[in-house]
Amino acid sequence: MDPSVRNPHRALSALLAMSFIWGYSWVVVKEALRFIDPLDFVAVRTFMGAMCMLALAKASGANLRPKELPLTFLVGLFSTTGSMGLSTLALAAGTAGKTAILLYTMPFWTLLFAVPILGERIRAVYWISIVMALAGMVGLLEPWNLQGSLISKLLAATAGMLWAVSTIIAKMIQRRGEYDTMTFSAWQMLLGSLPLCVLAIVVPSPSISWSGYFVFALLYNVLLAGSVAVFLWYYLLRILPAGLAGMATLATPVIGLLASSIQLHERLSFSESWGIVLIVSALGLIAGLQIGEYRRRQKGGCR
């Protein structure tokens, strides 16, 4: 691997871009579901997003031939079909902020799976940020005062676990050899979108109510949330341990919660506000530790 991809500043830029795109997408999708059935929307956004990524991969001269096809299909099944499908259904039944928070229990499941399955070791100093982030998630989630339907909460929590499983499988594929991140991202999404498309065709639903906002929402989710942000996620997963990559995504529900509070008027409680402070502090600590390690490697001649 090119050592330049381990530059923490580049990784931090990718993380910030991904977090803002995915964070605001919760508001966009919630609003878009006023115009389209949730199953139809997730099928369209994932299939069209995959097509866009394949076109970009071809334009960049990448080899479009998929590698590790059975495992890539499993990633798509758990990540795109399962996680994206269930989280969209959860969003239709619940609030944007709470759904985002429940989905982003993913990092803790990933950390739990990565230690025994991938043999990843978490340095003691990182556990400080992990505990801070976990405390922040508890504050954001407010298990003593959950709102929305039970089915919405169960769907979102299950989506988070499925995303974690897909993350572990993707990391296993990476360990088998080099691959093009854009091509892999496109194929897993394409393969995962096919079951969603079949379900959207088979399950009866109301016709789409076209509007200017719906077109904006569709383009945002296809081009940004469904293409650019997905690519950035697998880029981060390529250069970071699975556990830390998962923890780094915790900026996304914070942004989603703030955006839904501003645009959808989903008010923040006292514990949610403190949860945001803890998670942002944990992310800052992770970023500082990564930059410090990179600088030590530079001084030691390990670039």
C-alpha positions in Angstrom: 0.0 0.0 0.0 1.2 3.5 -0.8 2.3 5.0 2.5 0.7 8.3 1.6 -2.7 6.8 2.2 -1.8 6.6 5.9 -1.4 10.4 6.1 -3.7 11.3 9.0 -4.6 14.7 7.6 -6.0 13.1 4.5 -7.9 10.5 6.6 -9.3 13.4 8.7 -10.4 15.3 5.6 -12.1 12.1 4.3 -13.8 11.6 7.7 -15.1 15.1 7.9 -16.5 15.0 4.4 -18.1 11.6 4.9 -19.6 12.7 8.3 -21.2 15.9 6.9 -22.6 14.1 3.8 -24.1 11.2 5.8 -25.1 13.3 8.7 -27.2 15.7 6.7 -28.6 12.9 4.6 -30.8 11.8 7.5 -32.7 15.0 7.2 -32.8 14.8 3.5 -34.1 11.2 3.5 -36.7 11.9 6.2 -38.1 14.8 4.1 -37.9 12.7 0.8 -40.1 10.0 2.3 -43.0 12.4 2.1 -42.9 11.9 -1.6 -41.9 8.2 -2.1 -42.3 4.8 -0.4 -39.2 4.0 1.7 -38.5 0.7 0.0 -38.7 2.3 -3.4 -36.4 5.1 -2.3 -33.7 2.9 -0.9 -33.8 0.7 -4.0 -33.5 3.6 -6.4 -30.7 5.4 -4.4 -28.5 2.3 -4.0 -28.9 1.1 -7.6 -28.2 4.5 -9.1 -25.4 5.2 -6.6 -23.7 1.9 -7.7 -24.1 2.9 -11.3 -22.5 6.3 -10.7 -19.5 4.7 -8.9 -19.0 2.2 -11.6 -19.0 5.0 -14.2 -16.4 6.9 -12.1 -14.3 3.8 -11.7 -14.3 3.2 -15.4 -13.5 6.9 -16.1 -10.5 6.7 -13.8 -9.1 3.7 -15.6 -9.7 1.2 -12.8 -10.2 -2.5 -13.4 -14.0 -3.1 -13.1 -13.6 -6.8 -12.7 -14.9 -7.7 -9.1 -12.5 -9.6 -6.8 -13.6 -11.9 -4.1 -17.1 -11.9 -5.5 -18.8 -14.2 -3.0 -17.5 -12.1 0.0 -18.3 -8.8 -1.9 -21.8 -10.0 -2.3 -22.0 -10.7 1.5 -20.8 -7.2 2.2 -23.5 -5.8 -0.1 -26.1 -8.1 1.5 -25.3 -7.0 5.0 -24.4 -3.3 4.3 -26.6 -2.2 1.4 -29.6 -4.6 1.5 -29.7 -5.1 5.3 -28.3 -2.0 6.9 -29.4 0.7 4.4 -32.8 -1.0 3.8 -33.7 -1.4 7.5 -32.4 2.0 8.4 -34.6 3.7 5.7 -37.6 1.7 7.0 -36.8 2.8 10.5 -36.5 6.4 9.4 -40.0 6.3 7.9 -41.4 5.2 11.3 -39.2 7.2 13.7 -37.4 10.5 14.1 -34.2 11.2 12.0 -32.0 12.0 15.0 -32.9 8.9 17.1 -32.7 6.6 14.0 -29.2 7.9 13.2 -28.1 7.3 16.8 -29.4 3.7 16.9 -27.8 2.9 13.5 -24.5 4.2 14.8 -24.3 1.6 17.6 -22.3 0.0 14.6 -18.9 1.1 15.9 -19.3 -0.7 19.2 -20.4 -3.9 17.5 -17.5 -3.5 15.1 -15.1 -3.1 18.0 -16.6 -6.2 19.7 -16.3 -8.3 16.5 -12.9 -7.0 15.4 -10.9 -8.1 18.5 -11.7 -11.8 18.4 -12.3 -12.2 14.6 -9.6 -9.9 13.1 -7.2 -10.1 16.0 -7.1 -6.3 16.3 -5.6 -4.9 19.4 -6.7 -1.6 20.9 -4.0 0.4 22.7 -4.9 1.2 26.2 -4.9 5.0 25.5 -7.6 4.5 22.9 -9.9 3.0 25.5 -10.3 6.5 27.0 -11.9 7.8 23.8 -13.9 4.6 23.5 -15.4 5.0 27.0 -16.1 8.7 26.3 -17.8 7.9 23.0 -19.9 5.1 24.6 -21.0 7.5 27.4 -21.8 10.0 24.7 -23.9 7.5 22.8 -25.8 6.6 26.0 -26.5 10.3 26.5 -27.7 10.7 23.0 -29.8 7.6 23.0 -31.5 8.2 26.4 -32.5 4.6 26.9 -34.6 5.8 29.8 -36.7 8.1 27.5 -36.8 6.6 24.0 -39.3 8.2 21.6 -40.8 6.7 18.4 -42.2 3.3 17.7 -40.7 0.1 19.0 -40.4 -1.3 15.5 -38.4 1.7 14.4 -35.9 1.3 17.2 -35.5 -2.4 16.5 -35.0 -1.9 12.8 -32.4 0.8 13.4 -30.5 -1.2 16.0 -30.5 -4.3 13.8 -29.2 -2.1 10.9 -26.3 -1.1 13.0 -25.4 -4.7 13.8 -25.6 -5.7 10.1 -23.4 -2.8 9.1 -20.8 -4.0 11.7 -20.9 -7.5 10.2 -20.3 -6.1 6.7 -17.4 -4.0 8.0 -15.7 -7.1 9.4 -16.2 -9.0 6.1 -14.8 -6.0 4.1 -11.7 -6.0 6.3 -11.2 -9.7 5.7 -11.3 -9.1 1.9 -8.7 -6.3 2.3 -6.4 -8.7 4.0 -6.5 -11.1 1.1 -4.8 -8.6 -1.2 -4.9 -5.2 -2.9 -8.1 -4.0 -4.6 -9.5 -0.8 -6.0 -11.6 0.9 -3.4 -14.0 2.5 -5.9 -14.6 -0.7 -7.7 -15.2 -2.6 -4.5 -17.6 0.1 -3.2 -19.6 0.0 -6.5 -19.9 -3.8 -6.7 -21.0 -4.3 -3.1 -23.6 -1.6 -3.5 -24.8 -2.9 -6.8 -25.1 -6.5 -5.6 -26.8 -5.3 -2.4 -29.2 -3.1 -4.3 -30.6 -6.0 -6.4 -32.6 -7.6 -3.6 -34.0 -4.2 -2.7 -35.0 -3.6 -6.3 -36.8 -7.0 -6.4 -38.7 -6.1 -3.2 -39.6 -2.7 -4.5 -41.1 -4.2 -7.6 -42.9 -7.0 -5.8 -44.3 -5.0 -2.8 -47.2 -2.6 -3.8 -46.6 1.0 -3.0 -48.0 4.5 -3.9 -46.7 6.3 -6.9 -43.9 8.9 -6.6 -45.1 12.4 -5.9 -42.5 14.4 -7.9 -41.4 17.8 -6.6 -38.3 20.0 -6.7 -37.3 18.8 -3.2 -37.6 15.2 -4.1 -35.3 15.6 -7.1 -32.8 17.4 -4.9 -33.1 14.6 -2.3 -32.6 11.9 -4.9 -29.6 13.6 -6.4 -28.1 14.2 -2.9 -28.5 10.6 -1.9 -27.3 9.1 -5.2 -24.3 11.3 -5.9 -23.2 12.3 -2.4 -24.5 10.0 0.2 -24.7 6.9 -2.1 -21.5 7.4 -4.0 -19.0 9.8 -2.6 -19.6 9.0 1.1 -19.7 5.3 0.5 -16.3 5.5 -1.3 -14.9 7.6 1.6 -16.1 5.0 4.1 -14.3 2.1 2.4 -11.2 4.3 1.9 -11.1 5.0 5.7 -11.7 1.3 6.4 -8.8 0.5 4.1 -6.3 2.7 6.0 -7.6 2.3 9.6 -8.2 -0.7 11.8 -11.9 -1.8 11.7 -12.5 -0.8 15.3 -11.1 2.7 15.0 -12.7 3.3 11.6 -16.0 2.4 13.2 -15.4 4.7 16.1 -14.5 7.6 13.8 -18.0 7.4 12.2 -19.6 8.7 15.4 -19.3 12.2 14.1 -22.1 11.4 11.7 -25.1 10.9 14.1 -24.0 14.0 16.0 -24.3 16.0 12.7 -27.5 14.2 11.9 -29.0 15.0 15.3 -28.0 18.7 15.0 -29.3 19.0 11.5 -32.6 17.4 12.4 -32.9 19.7 15.4 -32.5 22.8 13.2 -34.4 21.8 10.1 -37.0 19.3 11.5 -37.3 20.9 14.9 -36.4 17.7 16.8 -35.3 19.3 20.1 -32.1 18.4 21.9 -32.4 17.4 25.6 -29.8 18.1 28.3 -28.4 14.6 28.1 -28.3 14.7 24.3 -26.3 17.9 24.4 -23.8 16.4 26.8 -23.6 13.3 24.6 -22.6 15.5 21.7 -19.8 17.1 23.8 -18.5 13.7 24.8 -18.5 12.2 21.3 -16.8 15.3 19.8 -14.2 15.1 22.5 -13.6 11.4 21.9 -13.2 12.0 18.2 -10.7 14.8 18.9 -8.7 12.5 21.1 -8.6 9.8 18.4 -7.6 12.3 15.7 -4.8 13.7 18.0 -3.5 10.2 18.8 -3.5 9.2 15.1 -1.6 12.4 14.1 0.9 11.9 17.0 1.6 8.3 15.8 2.1 9.4 12.2 4.6 12.1 13.3 6.5 9.5 15.4 6.7 7.2 12.4 8.1 10.1 10.3 10.8 10.9 12.8 11.7 7.2 13.0 12.0 7.0 9.2 8.9 4.8 8.8 6.9 6.7 6.2 
